[in-house]
Amino acid sequence: MIVRQVAVNVFLWLGVALVVISCVGVLAFGSVYDRLHFTAPLNLGAICIAIAVVIHEDFSLVANKAILIAVFLLVASPVLALATGRAARHAERGDWRMGADEEIEVEER
Amino acid sequence: MSIWLAASIAMLAGLVPAVAACIRRDAAAMLAALNAAGVGTVLILVTLSVAFSRQAFVDLAVVLAPLAIGGSLAFVRYLERQRDR
């Protein structure tokens, strides 16, 4: 029982620490590319909190939903980070994809 | 105070920098901060659900997670098209 409580504490506070560090990191860095790096630990935080809920509640309805949320965030967050980075790059420098009839310009040195 | 409620309060305090980051810099940087704030809010709802033994909070988190990600993806599309105009 004590081991279980310790495990819940460890996973819960590890998750909380990851969330807080990510949020502070997002504020500390100004560039979108730097900020996107700090959204990754949030997924680890979600996994840690889901593990803590499962240990605390056994596989109850709440625990199953916590697992569902963690799995969803694990799959969807990288997609969103990639799309955000792509949009930021697109907004800065325009579309990088070339048309089929467009030739590559090579600078001669 | 249970550890779950304490964890919720700690994460809520940690969410303040992410929300503050949402009102600075350019739109893309704000969007990255919004992603972090959305995921943080989902996790706060999960811990609150365990703290108060209310299943409704975790249901809210299950709904909020896809909405936060989907909303950000919609904004990403807008951001991509912004330059073309």
N, CA and C atoms of all chains as a GROMACS GRO file, in nm:
protein
  582
    1MET      N    1   0.083  -0.121   0.000
    1MET     CA    2   0.000   0.000   0.000
    1MET      C    3   0.086   0.126   0.000
    2ILE      N    4   0.193   0.123   0.083
    2ILE     CA    5   0.282   0.239   0.090
    2ILE      C    6   0.357   0.254  -0.043
    3VAL      N    7   0.399   0.139  -0.098
    3VAL     CA    8   0.470   0.141  -0.227
    3VAL      C    9   0.381   0.203  -0.335
    4ARG      N   10   0.254   0.165  -0.332
    4ARG     CA   11   0.158   0.217  -0.429
    4ARG      C   12   0.142   0.369  -0.415
    5GLN      N   13   0.133   0.416  -0.291
    5GLN     CA   14   0.119   0.560  -0.265
    5GLN      C   15   0.243   0.636  -0.310
    6VAL      N   16   0.358   0.574  -0.284
    6VAL     CA   17   0.484   0.638  -0.327
    6VAL      C   18   0.489   0.647  -0.480
    7ALA      N   19   0.447   0.538  -0.546
    7ALA     CA   20   0.447   0.536  -0.692
    7ALA      C   21   0.354   0.643  -0.749
    8VAL      N   22   0.235   0.656  -0.686
    8VAL     CA   23   0.140   0.760  -0.729
    8VAL      C   24   0.203   0.898  -0.714
    9ASN      N   25   0.265   0.922  -0.598
    9ASN     CA   26   0.328   1.052  -0.573
    9ASN      C   27   0.437   1.082  -0.674
   10VAL      N   28   0.522   0.980  -0.699
   10VAL     CA   29   0.636   1.000  -0.790
   10VAL      C   30   0.586   1.035  -0.930
   11PHE      N   31   0.494   0.954  -0.982
   11PHE     CA   32   0.446   0.977  -1.119
   11PHE      C   33   0.367   1.108  -1.131
   12LEU      N   34   0.285   1.136  -1.028
   12LEU     CA   35   0.203   1.258  -1.034
   12LEU      C   36   0.291   1.382  -1.034
   13TRP      N   37   0.387   1.387  -0.940
   13TRP     CA   38   0.469   1.509  -0.930
   13TRP      C   39   0.568   1.518  -1.045
   14LEU      N   40   0.609   1.403  -1.099
   14LEU     CA   41   0.694   1.407  -1.220
   14LEU      C   42   0.615   1.469  -1.336
   15GLY      N   43   0.490   1.427  -1.348
   15GLY     CA   44   0.403   1.483  -1.453
   15GLY      C   45   0.381   1.632  -1.434
   16VAL      N   46   0.355   1.672  -1.309
   16VAL     CA   47   0.333   1.814  -1.279
   16VAL      C   48   0.459   1.894  -1.311
   17ALA      N   49   0.575   1.840  -1.272
   17ALA     CA   50   0.702   1.910  -1.299
   17ALA      C   51   0.723   1.928  -1.449
   18LEU      N   52   0.693   1.824  -1.526
   18LEU     CA   53   0.711   1.833  -1.672
   18LEU      C   54   0.618   1.939  -1.731
   19VAL      N   55   0.494   1.943  -1.682
   19VAL     CA   56   0.398   2.043  -1.733
   19VAL      C   57   0.446   2.185  -1.699
   20VAL      N   58   0.487   2.204  -1.573
   20VAL     CA   59   0.530   2.339  -1.530
   20VAL      C   60   0.655   2.382  -1.606
   21ILE      N   61   0.752   2.289  -1.620
   21ILE     CA   62   0.876   2.323  -1.692
   21ILE      C   63   0.845   2.359  -1.838
   22SER      N   64   0.755   2.284  -1.899
   22SER     CA   65   0.718   2.312  -2.038
   22SER      C   66   0.656   2.450  -2.051
   23CYS      N   67   0.564   2.483  -1.961
   23CYS     CA   68   0.496   2.612  -1.968
   23CYS      C   69   0.593   2.728  -1.945
   24VAL      N   70   0.685   2.711  -1.849
   24VAL     CA   71   0.785   2.815  -1.824
   24VAL      C   72   0.879   2.828  -1.945
   25GLY      N   73   0.916   2.714  -2.002
   25GLY     CA   74   1.004   2.714  -2.121
   25GLY      C   75   0.940   2.784  -2.239
   26VAL      N   76   0.810   2.764  -2.254
   26VAL     CA   77   0.737   2.830  -2.364
   26VAL      C   78   0.744   2.982  -2.348
   27LEU      N   79   0.735   3.029  -2.222
   27LEU     CA   80   0.743   3.174  -2.198
   27LEU      C   81   0.886   3.225  -2.215
   28ALA      N   82   0.983   3.142  -2.174
   28ALA     CA   83   1.123   3.187  -2.173
   28ALA      C   84   1.179   3.206  -2.315
   29PHE      N   85   1.134   3.123  -2.408
   29PHE     CA   86   1.187   3.132  -2.543
   29PHE      C   87   1.087   3.203  -2.634
   30GLY      N   88   1.136   3.295  -2.715
   30GLY     CA   89   1.048   3.378  -2.796
   30GLY      C   90   1.015   3.319  -2.931
   31SER      N   91   1.111   3.249  -2.993
   31SER     CA   92   1.090   3.199  -3.129
   31SER      C   93   0.992   3.081  -3.129
   32VAL      N   94   0.912   3.073  -3.235
   32VAL     CA   95   0.815   2.963  -3.244
   32VAL      C   96   0.884   2.827  -3.248
   33TYR      N   97   1.000   2.820  -3.314
   33TYR     CA   98   1.072   2.692  -3.326
   33TYR      C   99   1.128   2.647  -3.190
   34ASP      N  100   1.175   2.744  -3.113
   34ASP     CA  101   1.221   2.711  -2.976
   34ASP      C  102   1.104   2.667  -2.889
   35ARG      N  103   0.993   2.739  -2.904
   35ARG     CA  104   0.877   2.708  -2.821
   35ARG      C  105   0.821   2.569  -2.850
   36LEU      N  106   0.824   2.530  -2.977
   36LEU     CA  107   0.769   2.399  -3.014
   36LEU      C  108   0.843   2.284  -2.946
   37HIS      N  109   0.973   2.306  -2.919
   37HIS     CA  110   1.049   2.202  -2.847
   37HIS      C  111   0.992   2.177  -2.708
   38PHE      N  112   0.936   2.284  -2.648
   38PHE     CA  113   0.887   2.269  -2.511
   38PHE      C  114   0.746   2.212  -2.504
   39THR      N  115   0.682   2.190  -2.618
   39THR     CA  116   0.550   2.125  -2.614
   39THR      C  117   0.563   1.973  -2.604
   40ALA      N  118   0.682   1.919  -2.638
   40ALA     CA  119   0.703   1.773  -2.632
   40ALA      C  120   0.698   1.716  -2.490
   41PRO      N  121   0.765   1.779  -2.391
   41PRO     CA  122   0.758   1.723  -2.254
   41PRO      C  123   0.616   1.717  -2.196
   42LEU      N  124   0.525   1.799  -2.252
   42LEU     CA  125   0.386   1.794  -2.204
   42LEU      C  126   0.325   1.656  -2.225
   43ASN      N  127   0.362   1.592  -2.337
   43ASN     CA  128   0.309   1.458  -2.363
   43ASN      C  129   0.360   1.357  -2.260
   44LEU      N  130   0.489   1.371  -2.225
   44LEU     CA  131   0.545   1.285  -2.120
   44LEU      C  132   0.473   1.310  -1.988
   45GLY      N  133   0.442   1.437  -1.962
   45GLY     CA  134   0.366   1.473  -1.842
   45GLY      C  135   0.229   1.406  -1.841
   46ALA      N  136   0.164   1.406  -1.958
   46ALA     CA  137   0.032   1.342  -1.969
   46ALA      C  138   0.043   1.192  -1.941
   47ILE      N  139   0.149   1.129  -1.991
   47ILE     CA  140   0.168   0.984  -1.969
   47ILE      C  141   0.192   0.957  -1.820
   48CYS      N  142   0.277   1.039  -1.758
   48CYS     CA  143   0.306   1.021  -1.615
   48CYS      C  144   0.179   1.036  -1.530
   49ILE      N  145   0.098   1.138  -1.562
   49ILE     CA  146  -0.026   1.160  -1.486
   49ILE      C  147  -0.124   1.045  -1.509
   50ALA      N  148  -0.131   0.995  -1.633
   50ALA     CA  149  -0.218   0.881  -1.662
   50ALA      C  150  -0.174   0.757  -1.583
   51ILE      N  151  -0.042   0.735  -1.576
   51ILE     CA  152   0.009   0.620  -1.498
   51ILE      C  153  -0.027   0.637  -1.350
   52ALA      N  154  -0.013   0.762  -1.298
   52ALA     CA  155  -0.047   0.788  -1.158
   52ALA      C  156  -0.196   0.761  -1.132
   53VAL      N  157  -0.282   0.802  -1.226
   53VAL     CA  158  -0.427   0.779  -1.210
   53VAL      C  159  -0.456   0.629  -1.212
   54VAL      N  160  -0.391   0.555  -1.302
   54VAL     CA  161  -0.414   0.410  -1.311
   54VAL      C  162  -0.370   0.339  -1.184
   55ILE      N  163  -0.254   0.379  -1.129
   55ILE     CA  164  -0.206   0.317  -1.004
   55ILE      C  165  -0.304   0.350  -0.890
   56HIS      N  166  -0.352   0.474  -0.888
   56HIS     CA  167  -0.440   0.519  -0.780
   56HIS      C  168  -0.580   0.456  -0.787
   57GLU      N  169  -0.634   0.445  -0.909
   57GLU     CA  170  -0.774   0.405  -0.925
   57GLU      C  171  -0.794   0.263  -0.978
   58ASP      N  172  -0.685   0.192  -1.010
   58ASP     CA  173  -0.692   0.067  -1.088
   58ASP      C  174  -0.766   0.098  -1.219
   59PHE      N  175  -0.798   0.006  -1.301
   59PHE     CA  176  -0.853   0.043  -1.431
   59PHE      C  177  -1.002   0.081  -1.422
   60SER      N  178  -1.027   0.195  -1.357
   60SER     CA  179  -1.164   0.246  -1.347
   60SER      C  180  -1.197   0.325  -1.474
   61LEU      N  181  -1.318   0.380  -1.477
   61LEU     CA  182  -1.360   0.458  -1.595
   61LEU      C  183  -1.275   0.583  -1.610
   62VAL      N  184  -1.246   0.649  -1.497
   62VAL     CA  185  -1.163   0.770  -1.500
   62VAL      C  186  -1.022   0.736  -1.548
   63ALA      N  187  -0.968   0.624  -1.498
   63ALA     CA  188  -0.832   0.584  -1.538
   63ALA      C  189  -0.826   0.549  -1.686
   64ASN      N  190  -0.929   0.480  -1.733
   64ASN     CA  191  -0.931   0.446  -1.876
   64ASN      C  192  -0.937   0.570  -1.963
   65LYS      N  193  -1.013   0.671  -1.918
   65LYS     CA  194  -1.021   0.795  -1.994
   65LYS      C  195  -0.890   0.872  -1.987
   66ALA      N  196  -0.823   0.864  -1.873
   66ALA     CA  197  -0.692   0.930  -1.862
   66ALA      C  198  -0.592   0.865  -1.959
   67ILE      N  199  -0.599   0.731  -1.973
   67ILE     CA  200  -0.513   0.661  -2.070
   67ILE      C  201  -0.548   0.706  -2.212
   68LEU      N  202  -0.678   0.714  -2.239
   68LEU     CA  203  -0.725   0.757  -2.371
   68LEU      C  204  -0.671   0.896  -2.406
   69ILE      N  205  -0.678   0.987  -2.308
   69ILE     CA  206  -0.629   1.124  -2.330
   69ILE      C  207  -0.478   1.123  -2.355
   70ALA      N  208  -0.404   1.046  -2.274
   70ALA     CA  209  -0.259   1.040  -2.290
   70ALA      C  210  -0.220   0.985  -2.428
   71VAL      N  211  -0.289   0.879  -2.472
   71VAL     CA  212  -0.260   0.819  -2.603
   71VAL      C  213  -0.295   0.918  -2.715
   72PHE      N  214  -0.410   0.986  -2.699
   72PHE     CA  215  -0.449   1.084  -2.801
   72PHE      C  216  -0.347   1.196  -2.811
   73LEU      N  217  -0.305   1.248  -2.694
   73LEU     CA  218  -0.207   1.358  -2.696
   73LEU      C  219  -0.074   1.312  -2.754
   74LEU      N  220  -0.038   1.186  -2.723
   74LEU     CA  221   0.088   1.130  -2.774
   74LEU      C  222   0.087   1.124  -2.927
   75VAL      N  223  -0.030   1.096  -2.984
   75VAL     CA  224  -0.041   1.085  -3.131
   75VAL      C  225  -0.061   1.223  -3.195
   76ALA      N  226  -0.149   1.304  -3.135
   76ALA     CA  227  -0.191   1.429  -3.201
   76ALA      C  228  -0.093   1.545  -3.180
   77SER      N  229  -0.027   1.550  -3.066
   77SER     CA  230   0.060   1.665  -3.038
   77SER      C  231   0.177   1.679  -3.136
   78PRO      N  232   0.247   1.569  -3.171
   78PRO     CA  233   0.354   1.584  -3.270
   78PRO      C  234   0.303   1.632  -3.406
   79VAL      N  235   0.183   1.588  -3.442
   79VAL     CA  236   0.122   1.632  -3.568
   79VAL      C  237   0.100   1.783  -3.564
   80LEU      N  238   0.047   1.830  -3.450
   80LEU     CA  239   0.019   1.973  -3.435
   80LEU      C  240   0.149   2.054  -3.433
   81ALA      N  241   0.251   2.000  -3.365
   81ALA     CA  242   0.380   2.070  -3.359
   81ALA      C  243   0.439   2.082  -3.499
   82LEU      N  244   0.431   1.973  -3.575
   82LEU     CA  245   0.483   1.973  -3.712
   82LEU      C  246   0.407   2.073  -3.798
   83ALA      N  247   0.274   2.073  -3.786
   83ALA     CA  248   0.191   2.165  -3.866
   83ALA      C  249   0.219   2.310  -3.828
   84THR      N  250   0.238   2.335  -3.698
   84THR     CA  251   0.267   2.472  -3.653
   84THR      C  252   0.402   2.520  -3.707
   85GLY      N  253   0.501   2.432  -3.699
   85GLY     CA  254   0.634   2.467  -3.752
   85GLY      C  255   0.629   2.494  -3.901
   86ARG      N  256   0.554   2.410  -3.972
   86ARG     CA  257   0.539   2.426  -4.116
   86ARG      C  258   0.470   2.558  -4.150
   87ALA      N  259   0.364   2.590  -4.075
   87ALA     CA  260   0.291   2.715  -4.099
   87ALA      C  261   0.378   2.836  -4.068
   88ALA      N  262   0.458   2.826  -3.962
   88ALA     CA  263   0.545   2.938  -3.926
   88ALA      C  264   0.649   2.961  -4.035
   89ARG      N  265   0.703   2.852  -4.087
   89ARG     CA  266   0.802   2.860  -4.193
   89ARG      C  267   0.737   2.918  -4.320
   90HIS      N  268   0.616   2.874  -4.345
   90HIS     CA  269   0.542   2.920  -4.462
   90HIS      C  270   0.511   3.069  -4.451
   91ALA      N  271   0.473   3.112  -4.329
   91ALA     CA  272   0.441   3.253  -4.308
   91ALA      C  273   0.564   3.342  -4.321
   92GLU      N  274   0.681   3.286  -4.284
   92GLU     CA  275   0.805   3.364  -4.290
   92GLU      C  276   0.860   3.374  -4.432
   93ARG      N  277   0.869   3.260  -4.500
   93ARG     CA  278   0.943   3.256  -4.627
   93ARG      C  279   0.861   3.211  -4.747
   94GLY      N  280   0.734   3.188  -4.728
   94GLY     CA  281   0.652   3.145  -4.840
   94GLY      C  282   0.660   2.995  -4.860
   95ASP      N  283   0.587   2.948  -4.960
   95ASP     CA  284   0.580   2.804  -4.986
   95ASP      C  285   0.713   2.753  -5.040
   96TRP      N  286   0.763   2.646  -4.984
   96TRP     CA  287   0.891   2.591  -5.028
   96TRP      C  288   0.875   2.492  -5.143
   97ARG      N  289   0.750   2.449  -5.167
   97ARG     CA  290   0.729   2.352  -5.274
   97ARG      C  291   0.734   2.422  -5.409
   98MET      N  292   0.803   2.360  -5.502
   98MET     CA  293   0.815   2.421  -5.634
   98MET      C  294   0.716   2.357  -5.730
   99GLY      N  295   0.676   2.433  -5.832
   99GLY     CA  296   0.590   2.376  -5.935
   99GLY      C  297   0.670   2.279  -6.022
  100ALA      N  298   0.598   2.195  -6.098
  100ALA     CA  299   0.666   2.093  -6.179
  100ALA      C  300   0.750   2.156  -6.291
  101ASP      N  301   0.704   2.274  -6.341
  101ASP     CA  302   0.775   2.336  -6.451
  101ASP      C  303   0.883   2.433  -6.406
  102GLU      N  304   0.894   2.449  -6.276
  102GLU     CA  305   0.991   2.546  -6.225
  102GLU      C  306   1.130   2.483  -6.216
  103GLU      N  307   1.231   2.557  -6.256
  103GLU     CA  308   1.367   2.502  -6.252
  103GLU      C  309   1.439   2.547  -6.125
  104ILE      N  310   1.530   2.465  -6.087
  104ILE     CA  311   1.606   2.498  -5.967
  104ILE      C  312   1.716   2.597  -6.005
  105GLU      N  313   1.719   2.707  -5.930
  105GLU     CA  314   1.824   2.806  -5.955
  105GLU      C  315   1.945   2.774  -5.869
  106VAL      N  316   2.058   2.758  -5.936
  106VAL     CA  317   2.181   2.726  -5.862
  106VAL      C  318   2.274   2.845  -5.871
  107GLU      N  319   2.318   2.889  -5.756
  107GLU     CA  320   2.410   3.003  -5.755
  107GLU      C  321   2.549   2.955  -5.795
  108GLU      N  322   2.609   3.028  -5.890
  108GLU     CA  323   2.746   2.992  -5.930
  108GLU      C  324   2.845   3.070  -5.846
  109ARG      N  325   2.945   2.999  -5.801
  109ARG     CA  326   3.045   3.065  -5.716
  109ARG      C  327   3.178   3.074  -5.788
  110MET      N  328  -0.592   1.882   0.226
  110MET     CA  329  -0.586   1.892   0.079
  110MET      C  330  -0.518   1.767   0.022
  111SER      N  331  -0.584   1.704  -0.072
  111SER     CA  332  -0.526   1.583  -0.130
  111SER      C  333  -0.413   1.620  -0.226
  112ILE      N  334  -0.330   1.521  -0.257
  112ILE     CA  335  -0.217   1.549  -0.349
  112ILE      C  336  -0.268   1.583  -0.488
  113TRP      N  337  -0.385   1.531  -0.523
  113TRP     CA  338  -0.440   1.558  -0.657
  113TRP      C  339  -0.483   1.703  -0.671
  114LEU      N  340  -0.541   1.756  -0.562
  114LEU     CA  341  -0.582   1.897  -0.565
  114LEU      C  342  -0.458   1.987  -0.565
  115ALA      N  343  -0.357   1.947  -0.486
  115ALA     CA  344  -0.232   2.023  -0.483
  115ALA      C  345  -0.165   2.022  -0.620
  116ALA      N  346  -0.170   1.905  -0.686
  116ALA     CA  347  -0.112   1.895  -0.821
  116ALA      C  348  -0.187   1.984  -0.920
  117SER      N  349  -0.320   1.988  -0.906
  117SER     CA  350  -0.402   2.074  -0.994
  117SER      C  351  -0.364   2.220  -0.975
  118ILE      N  352  -0.350   2.261  -0.849
  118ILE     CA  353  -0.316   2.401  -0.820
  118ILE      C  354  -0.177   2.434  -0.874
  119ALA      N  355  -0.083   2.338  -0.856
  119ALA     CA  356   0.054   2.360  -0.906
  119ALA      C  357   0.055   2.374  -1.058
  120MET      N  358  -0.024   2.289  -1.125
  120MET     CA  359  -0.029   2.298  -1.272
  120MET      C  360  -0.099   2.425  -1.317
  121LEU      N  361  -0.200   2.468  -1.240
  121LEU     CA  362  -0.271   2.593  -1.272
  121LEU      C  363  -0.174   2.711  -1.261
  122ALA      N  364  -0.090   2.707  -1.157
  122ALA     CA  365   0.011   2.813  -1.141
  122ALA      C  366   0.112   2.806  -1.255
  123GLY      N  367   0.144   2.682  -1.295
  123GLY     CA  368   0.239   2.665  -1.406
  123GLY      C  369   0.183   2.707  -1.540
  124LEU      N  370   0.050   2.710  -1.547
  124LEU     CA  371  -0.016   2.746  -1.674
  124LEU      C  372  -0.009   2.897  -1.701
  125VAL      N  373   0.013   2.973  -1.593
  125VAL     CA  374   0.017   3.120  -1.608
  125VAL      C  375   0.124   3.166  -1.709
  126PRO      N  376   0.248   3.111  -1.703
  126PRO     CA  377   0.347   3.152  -1.804
  126PRO      C  378   0.304   3.120  -1.947
  127ALA      N  379   0.238   3.005  -1.966
  127ALA     CA  380   0.194   2.969  -2.102
  127ALA      C  381   0.087   3.065  -2.151
  128VAL      N  382  -0.003   3.104  -2.061
  128VAL     CA  383  -0.107   3.201  -2.100
  128VAL      C  384  -0.044   3.338  -2.126
  129ALA      N  385   0.056   3.374  -2.045
  129ALA     CA  386   0.126   3.501  -2.066
  129ALA      C  387   0.198   3.499  -2.200
  130ALA      N  388   0.251   3.382  -2.238
  130ALA     CA  389   0.321   3.370  -2.366
  130ALA      C  390   0.225   3.381  -2.484
  131CYS      N  391   0.096   3.358  -2.459
  131CYS     CA  392  -0.004   3.367  -2.567
  131CYS      C  393  -0.029   3.511  -2.610
  132ILE      N  394   0.013   3.608  -2.529
  132ILE     CA  395  -0.017   3.748  -2.563
  132ILE      C  396   0.110   3.824  -2.603
  133ARG      N  397   0.212   3.750  -2.644
  133ARG     CA  398   0.337   3.815  -2.687
  133ARG      C  399   0.381   3.758  -2.821
  134ARG      N  400   0.472   3.829  -2.885
  134ARG     CA  401   0.538   3.783  -3.008
  134ARG      C  402   0.441   3.768  -3.126
  135ASP      N  403   0.487   3.694  -3.226
  135ASP     CA  404   0.407   3.679  -3.348
  135ASP      C  405   0.302   3.569  -3.333
  136ALA      N  406   0.217   3.560  -3.435
  136ALA     CA  407   0.101   3.468  -3.426
  136ALA      C  408   0.145   3.322  -3.411
  137ALA      N  409   0.250   3.281  -3.484
  137ALA     CA  410   0.294   3.140  -3.477
  137ALA      C  411   0.346   3.106  -3.338
  138ALA      N  412   0.422   3.200  -3.279
  138ALA     CA  413   0.476   3.177  -3.144
  138ALA      C  414   0.363   3.171  -3.042
  139MET      N  415   0.261   3.256  -3.063
  139MET     CA  416   0.144   3.252  -2.975
  139MET      C  417   0.073   3.118  -2.986
  140LEU      N  418   0.068   3.065  -3.108
  140LEU     CA  419   0.000   2.938  -3.132
  140LEU      C  420   0.071   2.824  -3.059
  141ALA      N  421   0.204   2.827  -3.059
  141ALA     CA  422   0.281   2.724  -2.987
  141ALA      C  423   0.250   2.731  -2.837
  142ALA      N  424   0.238   2.855  -2.785
  142ALA     CA  425   0.204   2.872  -2.643
  142ALA      C  426   0.061   2.824  -2.616
  143LEU      N  427  -0.027   2.850  -2.712
  143LEU     CA  428  -0.167   2.807  -2.698
  143LEU      C  429  -0.177   2.654  -2.693
  144ASN      N  430  -0.095   2.586  -2.773
  144ASN     CA  431  -0.091   2.439  -2.769
  144ASN      C  432  -0.055   2.390  -2.629
  145ALA      N  433   0.050   2.452  -2.574
  145ALA     CA  434   0.097   2.411  -2.441
  145ALA      C  435  -0.012   2.438  -2.336
  146ALA      N  436  -0.078   2.555  -2.347
  146ALA     CA  437  -0.182   2.590  -2.251
  146ALA      C  438  -0.302   2.494  -2.262
  147GLY      N  439  -0.336   2.454  -2.385
  147GLY     CA  440  -0.448   2.361  -2.405
  147GLY      C  441  -0.422   2.226  -2.343
  148VAL      N  442  -0.302   2.171  -2.366
  148VAL     CA  443  -0.267   2.040  -2.309
  148VAL      C  444  -0.262   2.049  -2.157
  149GLY      N  445  -0.207   2.159  -2.105
  149GLY     CA  446  -0.201   2.180  -1.960
  149GLY      C  447  -0.340   2.182  -1.898
  150THR      N  448  -0.433   2.248  -1.966
  150THR     CA  449  -0.571   2.256  -1.915
  150THR      C  450  -0.636   2.117  -1.911
  151VAL      N  451  -0.610   2.037  -2.014
  151VAL     CA  452  -0.664   1.900  -2.018
  151VAL      C  453  -0.612   1.820  -1.897
  152LEU      N  454  -0.483   1.833  -1.869
  152LEU     CA  455  -0.424   1.757  -1.758
  152LEU      C  456  -0.476   1.806  -1.623
  153ILE      N  457  -0.502   1.936  -1.612
  153ILE     CA  458  -0.560   1.991  -1.488
  153ILE      C  459  -0.699   1.930  -1.465
  154LEU      N  460  -0.777   1.918  -1.571
  154LEU     CA  461  -0.912   1.860  -1.558
  154LEU      C  462  -0.905   1.714  -1.513
  155VAL      N  463  -0.804   1.641  -1.563
  155VAL     CA  464  -0.789   1.499  -1.523
  155VAL      C  465  -0.758   1.490  -1.374
  156THR      N  466  -0.664   1.572  -1.328
  156THR     CA  467  -0.628   1.565  -1.185
  156THR      C  468  -0.743   1.616  -1.096
  157LEU      N  469  -0.816   1.718  -1.144
  157LEU     CA  470  -0.932   1.766  -1.068
  157LEU      C  471  -1.039   1.658  -1.056
  158SER      N  472  -1.054   1.580  -1.163
  158SER     CA  473  -1.153   1.472  -1.163
  158SER      C  474  -1.123   1.370  -1.053
  159VAL      N  475  -0.994   1.336  -1.038
  159VAL     CA  476  -0.956   1.241  -0.933
  159VAL      C  477  -0.968   1.307  -0.795
  160ALA      N  478  -0.931   1.438  -0.788
  160ALA     CA  479  -0.934   1.508  -0.659
  160ALA      C  480  -1.074   1.515  -0.602
  161PHE      N  481  -1.172   1.545  -0.686
  161PHE     CA  482  -1.310   1.561  -0.638
  161PHE      C  483  -1.397   1.438  -0.663
  162SER      N  484  -1.336   1.332  -0.719
  162SER     CA  485  -1.410   1.208  -0.754
  162SER      C  486  -1.532   1.239  -0.842
  163ARG      N  487  -1.514   1.330  -0.934
  163ARG     CA  488  -1.621   1.367  -1.028
  163ARG      C  489  -1.581   1.321  -1.167
  164GLN      N  490  -1.661   1.231  -1.222
  164GLN     CA  491  -1.628   1.178  -1.355
  164GLN      C  492  -1.651   1.283  -1.464
  165ALA      N  493  -1.738   1.381  -1.434
  165ALA     CA  494  -1.773   1.483  -1.534
  165ALA      C  495  -1.650   1.561  -1.579
  166PHE      N  496  -1.554   1.583  -1.487
  166PHE     CA  497  -1.436   1.661  -1.522
  166PHE      C  498  -1.351   1.588  -1.625
  167VAL      N  499  -1.337   1.456  -1.608
  167VAL     CA  500  -1.255   1.381  -1.703
  167VAL      C  501  -1.327   1.370  -1.839
  168ASP      N  502  -1.461   1.368  -1.835
  168ASP     CA  503  -1.536   1.372  -1.961
  168ASP      C  504  -1.508   1.503  -2.035
  169LEU      N  505  -1.504   1.610  -1.956
  169LEU     CA  506  -1.473   1.742  -2.013
  169LEU      C  507  -1.333   1.741  -2.075
  170ALA      N  508  -1.240   1.674  -2.007
  170ALA     CA  509  -1.103   1.665  -2.060
  170ALA      C  510  -1.099   1.584  -2.189
  171VAL      N  511  -1.178   1.477  -2.194
  171VAL     CA  512  -1.184   1.394  -2.316
  171VAL      C  513  -1.236   1.475  -2.434
  172VAL      N  514  -1.331   1.564  -2.407
  172VAL     CA  515  -1.385   1.650  -2.514
  172VAL      C  516  -1.288   1.762  -2.549
  173LEU      N  517  -1.226   1.820  -2.444
  173LEU     CA  518  -1.139   1.935  -2.466
  173LEU      C  519  -1.013   1.900  -2.546
  174ALA      N  520  -0.959   1.779  -2.522
  174ALA     CA  521  -0.832   1.741  -2.589
  174ALA      C  522  -0.844   1.747  -2.742
  175PRO      N  523  -0.942   1.680  -2.804
  175PRO     CA  524  -0.953   1.692  -2.950
  175PRO      C  525  -0.991   1.832  -2.997
  176LEU      N  526  -1.072   1.904  -2.914
  176LEU     CA  527  -1.113   2.039  -2.955
  176LEU      C  528  -0.994   2.135  -2.954
  177ALA      N  529  -0.907   2.122  -2.853
  177ALA     CA  530  -0.790   2.209  -2.843
  177ALA      C  531  -0.696   2.184  -2.961
  178ILE      N  532  -0.672   2.055  -2.989
  178ILE     CA  533  -0.582   2.020  -3.100
  178ILE      C  534  -0.645   2.060  -3.233
  179GLY      N  535  -0.775   2.031  -3.250
  179GLY     CA  536  -0.845   2.064  -3.375
  179GLY      C  537  -0.852   2.214  -3.398
  180GLY      N  538  -0.880   2.290  -3.292
  180GLY     CA  539  -0.885   2.435  -3.303
  180GLY      C  540  -0.751   2.494  -3.344
  181SER      N  541  -0.644   2.439  -3.284
  181SER     CA  542  -0.510   2.487  -3.321
  181SER      C  543  -0.477   2.452  -3.466
  182LEU      N  544  -0.520   2.333  -3.511
  182LEU     CA  545  -0.495   2.293  -3.650
  182LEU      C  546  -0.569   2.386  -3.747
  183ALA      N  547  -0.692   2.426  -3.709
  183ALA     CA  548  -0.768   2.520  -3.793
  183ALA      C  549  -0.694   2.654  -3.802
  184PHE      N  550  -0.641   2.698  -3.689
  184PHE     CA  551  -0.567   2.825  -3.687
  184PHE      C  552  -0.439   2.814  -3.769
  185VAL      N  553  -0.377   2.694  -3.767
  185VAL     CA  554  -0.256   2.669  -3.846
  185VAL      C  555  -0.286   2.687  -3.995
  186ARG      N  556  -0.401   2.636  -4.038
  186ARG     CA  557  -0.440   2.650  -4.179
  186ARG      C  558  -0.454   2.798  -4.216
  187TYR      N  559  -0.516   2.874  -4.123
  187TYR     CA  560  -0.533   3.018  -4.145
  187TYR      C  561  -0.396   3.086  -4.155
  188LEU      N  562  -0.306   3.044  -4.069
  188LEU     CA  563  -0.171   3.104  -4.066
  188LEU      C  564  -0.096   3.075  -4.196
  189GLU      N  565  -0.114   2.956  -4.249
  189GLU     CA  566  -0.046   2.918  -4.374
  189GLU      C  567  -0.097   3.002  -4.491
  190ARG      N  568  -0.228   3.028  -4.492
  190ARG     CA  569  -0.287   3.102  -4.604
  190ARG      C  570  -0.267   3.252  -4.592
  191GLN      N  571  -0.230   3.298  -4.474
  191GLN     CA  572  -0.220   3.441  -4.449
  191GLN      C  573  -0.122   3.509  -4.545
  192ARG      N  574  -0.010   3.444  -4.574
  192ARG     CA  575   0.092   3.504  -4.659
  192ARG      C  576   0.048   3.509  -4.805
  193ASP      N  577  -0.033   3.408  -4.845
  193ASP     CA  578  -0.074   3.401  -4.985
  193ASP      C  579  -0.164   3.516  -5.025
  194ARG      N  580  -0.232   3.579  -4.925
  194ARG     CA  581  -0.327   3.686  -4.959
  194ARG      C  582  -0.256   3.816  -4.992
   0.00000   0.00000   0.00000
